[in-house]
Amino acid sequence: ELKERNPGKRIVLSIETVDMPCPNLSQRIRRKAFYQRNGFMPCGYRITEKGVTYDMLSNGGVVTKAEFQRLIQNYMGVILARILYRYP
């Protein structure tokens, strides 16, 4: 639905990583497969928010780490973005 409402626009999203031990690993693997079947590909970087590490995915072209950082800083402000987000 997001893609239908935003044709031609890049969409970036975060999903919990699938390469770390966790109790819901099978759910995470299914989630990643769902997004990949729907055209989302890894951006090549991760973020950590409140101690949880996420892989970044996008459709229609990579959203770079710098672009994502600017997006978050514009949305929440530089100070809050630095407190909440880490880029391992």
C-alpha positions in Angstrom: 0.0 0.0 0.0 2.9 2.4 0.8 4.3 1.9 -2.7 0.9 2.4 -4.3 0.4 5.6 -2.4 3.8 6.9 -3.3 4.6 5.8 -6.9 8.1 6.6 -8.0 9.3 7.6 -4.6 12.0 5.8 -2.6 10.8 4.3 0.7 13.3 3.4 3.4 12.4 1.2 6.3 14.2 -0.6 9.2 13.8 -4.3 10.1 15.3 -6.2 13.0 18.5 -8.0 11.9 18.4 -11.7 11.1 22.0 -12.6 11.9 21.9 -12.1 15.7 20.6 -14.7 18.2 17.0 -13.8 19.3 13.8 -15.6 20.3 11.8 -14.5 17.2 14.4 -15.3 14.5 12.0 -17.2 12.3 9.6 -14.2 12.4 12.4 -11.8 11.4 13.5 -14.1 8.5 9.9 -14.2 7.2 9.6 -10.4 7.5 12.8 -9.8 5.6 11.7 -12.2 2.9 8.4 -10.5 2.6 10.0 -7.1 2.0 12.5 -8.5 -0.5 9.7 -10.2 -2.4 8.1 -6.7 -2.6 11.1 -5.0 -4.1 13.0 -3.8 -0.9 16.7 -4.3 -0.9 19.4 -3.8 1.7 20.9 -0.3 1.9 24.2 -1.6 3.2 24.1 -0.1 6.7 22.5 -0.6 10.1 21.1 1.6 12.8 20.8 1.0 16.5 17.8 2.5 18.3 17.4 2.0 22.0 19.7 -1.0 22.0 18.0 -2.8 19.1 19.9 -3.1 15.8 18.1 -2.8 12.5 19.0 -3.4 8.9 17.9 -0.6 6.5 16.0 -1.5 3.3 14.7 0.6 0.5 12.9 0.3 -2.8 13.6 2.2 -6.0 17.3 2.8 -5.2 19.5 2.9 -2.1 18.9 5.5 0.6 22.4 6.3 1.8 23.4 6.5 5.5 24.0 10.2 5.0 20.5 10.7 3.5 18.9 8.7 6.3 20.8 10.7 9.0 19.7 14.0 7.4 16.1 12.7 7.3 16.1 11.8 10.9 17.8 15.0 12.0 15.3 17.1 10.0 12.5 15.2 11.6 13.6 15.1 15.3 16.4 17.7 15.5 20.1 17.0 15.6 20.5 16.5 19.3 17.6 14.1 19.7 18.7 12.2 16.6 22.2 11.8 18.1 20.8 10.5 21.4 18.4 8.0 19.9 20.3 6.6 16.9 23.6 4.9 16.5 25.2 3.8 13.3 27.4 0.7 14.0 
